[in-house]
Structure formats: C-alpha cells, structure tokens
C-alpha cells in the first residue's frame, strides 16, 4: 500500500494541466491523456488538449516520468511548455 509522504511536492498544483502523448501509433487516440487539477481534485481524460506542459514519447517513458522513476530526459521524452510543472 502506497502512503502519502507530506514532505514531497504535490503531484500537480491546483489549476495546472499536463498533456501526455504516446508515440506508439497502435495506441491511436487512447495514447493521449490530459491530467488536470481543478476544484474537484485530480482528474484525467483521453483528450488532446493543451496543457501547461506536454510530454511526448514512448508510453513506458511517460509512465516512468509521471511516477518520478526517471527524468523526462532519462525516459527519452520531448518536453514542451512550462518545465516547472
């Protein structure tokens, strides 16, 4: 069971969005996600929407980077937008 570590930064600040785009063609439209932190909390959708930051690359790299297991560079991802997000 994973537990929250209060010393870590929040996953995403209120009002921020992240767009993830997997480069594997076989995924089609299911290879895109938008993650947003709004008044309802964190949520995601399979949508092509502009985010504060966008990550593009192999789906396994997207997973490793969003889980903070690798940096975007280590995961072979392209980064567009606000890298502080």
N, CA, C and O of each residue as an XYZ file, in Angstrom:
340
protein
N       0.855     -1.176      0.000
C       0.000      0.000      0.000
C       0.896      1.232      0.000
O       1.790      1.364      0.835
N       0.648      2.120     -0.935
C       1.405      3.370     -1.006
C       0.803      4.369     -0.029
O      -0.416      4.464      0.112
N       1.657      5.095      0.628
C       1.192      6.135      1.538
C       1.747      7.473      1.091
O       2.816      7.539      0.485
N       1.029      8.522      1.387
C       1.463      9.866      1.005
C       2.599     10.317      1.908
O       2.565     10.115      3.122
N       3.586     10.920      1.311
C       4.694     11.499      2.056
C       4.495     13.008      2.027
O       4.644     13.633      0.977
N       4.159     13.598      3.170
C       3.830     15.018      3.226
C       5.013     15.916      2.908
O       4.829     17.113      2.690
N       6.218     15.371      2.876
C       7.394     16.179      2.559
C       7.570     16.355      1.061
O       8.324     17.230      0.634
N       6.911     15.564      0.267
C       7.023     15.653     -1.191
C       6.109     16.740     -1.718
O       5.083     17.064     -1.119
N       6.504     17.293     -2.851
C       5.668     18.288     -3.511
C       4.374     17.625     -3.988
O       4.362     16.427     -4.268
N       3.283     18.396     -4.082
C       2.036     17.806     -4.574
C       2.215     17.310     -6.008
O       3.060     17.806     -6.753
N       1.414     16.338     -6.371
C       1.511     15.768     -7.718
C       1.306     16.830     -8.791
O       1.989     16.813     -9.816
N       0.386     17.740     -8.570
C       0.082     18.793     -9.534
C      -0.629     19.910     -8.790
O      -1.620     19.665     -8.102
N      -0.137     21.124     -8.919
C      -0.762     22.251     -8.234
C      -2.135     22.562     -8.824
O      -2.389     22.297     -9.999
N      -3.006     23.118     -8.009
C      -4.354     23.485     -8.440
C      -4.279     24.404     -9.655
O      -3.512     25.367     -9.671
N      -5.079     24.098    -10.664
C      -5.136     24.912    -11.876
C      -4.151     24.513    -12.963
O      -4.198     25.063    -14.062
N      -3.269     23.576    -12.684
C      -2.278     23.161    -13.673
C      -2.761     21.937    -14.451
O      -3.566     21.143    -13.965
N      -2.238     21.813    -15.685
C      -2.576     20.673    -16.531
C      -1.321     20.110    -17.185
O      -0.359     20.830    -17.453
N      -1.357     18.811    -17.433
C      -0.274     18.109    -18.124
C      -0.903     17.343    -19.285
O      -1.925     16.677    -19.123
N      -0.283     17.445    -20.445
C      -0.727     16.653    -21.599
C       0.327     15.598    -21.886
O       1.510     15.915    -22.009
N      -0.096     14.348    -21.993
C       0.799     13.229    -22.301
C       0.440     12.682    -23.675
O      -0.732     12.456    -23.976
N       1.458     12.471    -24.506
C       1.224     11.969    -25.865
C       2.180     10.818    -26.130
O       3.386     11.019    -26.270
N       1.630      9.603    -26.197
C       2.434      8.419    -26.504
C       2.677      8.358    -28.010
O       1.778      8.646    -28.800
N       3.880      7.988    -28.399
C       4.246      7.990    -29.812
C       3.957      6.670    -30.527
O       4.136      6.591    -31.742
N       3.521      5.644    -29.821
C       3.199      4.370    -30.459
C       1.902      4.517    -31.262
O       0.838      4.774    -30.698
N       2.005      4.349    -32.582
C       0.846      4.536    -33.462
C      -0.297      3.584    -33.143
O      -1.462      3.954    -33.293
N       0.008      2.367    -32.706
C      -1.047      1.384    -32.449
C      -1.971      1.793    -31.301
O      -3.058      1.232    -31.168
N      -1.571      2.744    -30.480
C      -2.428      3.199    -29.385
C      -3.544      4.115    -29.872
O      -4.576      4.239    -29.214
N      -3.343      4.753    -31.016
C      -4.362      5.659    -31.551
C      -4.724      6.740    -30.549
O      -3.856      7.224    -29.823
N      -6.008      7.131    -30.498
C      -6.418      8.204    -29.594
C      -6.331      7.833    -28.111
O      -6.361      8.716    -27.253
N      -6.222      6.529    -27.799
C      -6.081      6.156    -26.389
C      -4.671      6.421    -25.883
O      -4.397      6.239    -24.697
N      -3.782      6.844    -26.755
C      -2.410      7.152    -26.367
C      -2.202      8.605    -25.996
O      -1.071      9.089    -25.971
N      -3.291      9.306    -25.706
C      -3.189     10.695    -25.257
C      -3.997     10.870    -23.984
O      -5.095     10.332    -23.841
N      -3.428     11.632    -23.067
C      -4.087     11.892    -21.794
C      -3.890     13.349    -21.412
O      -2.849     13.944    -21.693
N      -4.890     13.908    -20.775
C      -4.764     15.222    -20.158
C      -5.062     15.038    -18.678
O      -6.108     14.512    -18.299
N      -4.130     15.479    -17.856
C      -4.278     15.404    -16.399
C      -4.475     16.825    -15.899
O      -3.706     17.720    -16.252
N      -5.492     17.039    -15.085
C      -5.795     18.382    -14.589
C      -6.084     18.345    -13.093
O      -6.619     17.368    -12.568
N      -5.720     19.421    -12.428
C      -6.067     19.601    -11.016
C      -7.024     20.783    -10.961
O      -6.615     21.935    -11.108
N      -8.302     20.486    -10.747
C      -9.307     21.542    -10.686
C     -10.009     21.507     -9.329
O      -9.519     20.886     -8.386
N     -11.147     22.171     -9.238
C     -11.864     22.233     -7.960
C     -12.317     20.868     -7.456
O     -12.549     20.700     -6.258
N     -12.446     19.894     -8.350
C     -12.840     18.542     -7.956
C     -11.652     17.672     -7.576
O     -11.842     16.532     -7.154
N     -10.432     18.179     -7.715
C      -9.224     17.411     -7.420
C      -8.511     17.029     -8.700
O      -8.657     17.695     -9.725
N      -7.737     15.953     -8.640
C      -7.015     15.475     -9.818
C      -7.933     14.616    -10.678
O      -8.707     13.804    -10.170
N      -7.832     14.810    -11.987
C      -8.614     14.003    -12.915
C      -7.872     13.869    -14.226
O      -6.931     14.614    -14.500
N      -8.301     12.915    -15.036
C      -7.659     12.722    -16.329
C      -8.706     12.359    -17.369
O      -9.801     11.903    -17.041
N      -8.348     12.570    -18.623
C      -9.212     12.179    -19.730
C      -8.344     11.804    -20.922
O      -7.187     12.213    -21.013
N      -8.916     11.021    -21.836
C      -8.252     10.692    -23.098
C      -8.567     11.816    -24.073
O      -9.362     11.638    -24.996
N      -7.959     12.948    -23.874
C      -8.251     14.064    -24.763
C      -6.962     14.695    -25.254
O      -5.916     14.632    -24.609
N      -7.080     15.302    -26.414
C      -5.957     16.058    -26.964
C      -6.224     17.509    -26.606
O      -6.957     18.204    -27.311
N      -5.641     17.959    -25.530
C      -5.856     19.323    -25.056
C      -4.509     19.941    -24.709
O      -3.561     19.240    -24.354
N      -4.441     21.243    -24.817
C      -3.212     21.948    -24.476
C      -3.033     21.916    -22.962
O      -3.971     22.178    -22.211
N      -1.825     21.593    -22.527
C      -1.513     21.591    -21.109
C      -0.465     22.646    -20.791
O       0.158     23.204    -21.694
N      -0.276     22.912    -19.516
C       0.808     23.816    -19.116
C       2.146     23.244    -19.546
O       3.076     23.978    -19.880
N       2.226     21.928    -19.533
C       3.403     21.219    -20.033
C       2.904     20.002    -20.807
O       1.873     19.419    -20.471
N       3.639     19.633    -21.833
C       3.305     18.439    -22.616
C       4.529     17.544    -22.678
O       5.651     18.015    -22.858
N       4.300     16.250    -22.527
C       5.358     15.248    -22.645
C       5.002     14.334    -23.805
O       3.866     13.875    -23.922
N       5.983     14.075    -24.662
C       5.747     13.235    -25.843
C       6.849     12.198    -25.940
O       8.033     12.530    -25.879
N       6.453     10.927    -26.094
C       7.434      9.862    -26.229
C       6.805      8.504    -26.015
O       5.581      8.382    -25.992
N       7.636      7.469    -25.855
C       7.125      6.109    -25.649
C       6.273      6.021    -24.377
O       6.574      6.664    -23.371
N       5.213      5.222    -24.439
C       4.285      5.136    -23.316
C       4.982      4.682    -22.034
O       4.641      5.159    -20.951
N       5.950      3.772    -22.134
C       6.650      3.345    -20.913
C       7.463      4.497    -20.328
O       7.587      4.598    -19.107
N       8.015      5.358    -21.163
C       8.731      6.535    -20.680
C       7.798      7.525    -20.004
O       8.156      8.137    -18.998
N       6.597      7.681    -20.561
C       5.610      8.569    -19.942
C       5.250      8.081    -18.544
O       5.158      8.873    -17.606
N       5.047      6.776    -18.412
C       4.718      6.204    -17.102
C       5.857      6.416    -16.113
O       5.627      6.860    -14.988
N       7.069      6.106    -16.519
C       8.211      6.244    -15.610
C       8.428      7.691    -15.187
O       8.767      7.953    -14.033
N       8.239      8.625    -16.101
C       8.430     10.040    -15.759
C       7.317     10.552    -14.847
O       7.590     11.277    -13.890
N       6.061     10.182    -15.132
C       4.973     10.674    -14.290
C       5.000     10.056    -12.898
O       4.494     10.649    -11.945
N       5.586      8.871    -12.775
C       5.715      8.240    -11.463
C       7.014      8.640    -10.762
O       7.338      8.133     -9.688
N       7.746      9.552    -11.385
C       9.012     10.080    -10.842
C      10.076      8.999    -10.671
O      10.920      9.079     -9.778
N      10.026      7.989    -11.537
C      11.045      6.933    -11.510
C      12.227      7.308    -12.397
O      13.349      6.855    -12.167
N      11.973      8.143    -13.419
C      13.017      8.655    -14.305
C      12.698     10.099    -14.641
O      11.544     10.525    -14.582
N      13.740     10.850    -14.996
C      13.500     12.199    -15.503
C      12.975     12.078    -16.930
O      13.093     11.025    -17.557
N      12.404     13.145    -17.430
C      11.922     13.136    -18.815
C      13.064     12.833    -19.773
O      12.880     12.098    -20.744
N      14.228     13.384    -19.512
C      15.386     13.140    -20.368
C      15.798     11.668    -20.324
O      16.056     11.062    -21.364
N      15.858     11.096    -19.128
C      16.219      9.679    -18.983
C      15.203      8.768    -19.659
O      15.559      7.695    -20.148
N      13.937      9.189    -19.691
C      12.868      8.383    -20.281
C      12.744      8.602    -21.790
O      11.904      7.979    -22.440
N      13.570      9.479    -22.346
C      13.540      9.726    -23.785
C      12.338     10.526    -24.248
O      11.826     10.303    -25.345
N      11.880     11.467    -23.410
C      10.692     12.249    -23.726
C      11.040     13.641    -24.230
O      12.046     14.230    -23.834
N      10.195     14.151    -25.105
C      10.259     15.552    -25.504
C       9.370     16.319    -24.534
O       8.296     15.843    -24.166
N       9.810     17.500    -24.122
C       9.050     18.313    -23.182
C       8.766     19.658    -23.837
O       9.667     20.301    -24.374
N       7.499     20.078    -23.786
C       7.077     21.355    -24.347
C       6.332     22.132    -23.268
O       5.500     21.565    -22.559
N       6.621     23.407    -23.138
C       5.887     24.236    -22.194
C       6.645     24.450    -20.900
O       7.875     24.438    -20.874
N       5.897     24.645    -19.833
C       6.426     25.017    -18.524
C       7.049     23.803    -17.832
O       6.337     22.956    -17.293
N       8.354     23.728    -17.851
C       9.050     22.572    -17.267
C       9.003     22.553    -15.745
O       9.372     21.546    -15.140
N       8.564     23.628    -15.111
C       8.472     23.627    -13.649
C       7.245     22.862    -13.157
O       7.162     22.519    -11.978
N       6.295     22.594    -14.048
C       5.097     21.837    -13.671
C       5.515     20.409    -13.402
O       4.676     19.573    -13.066
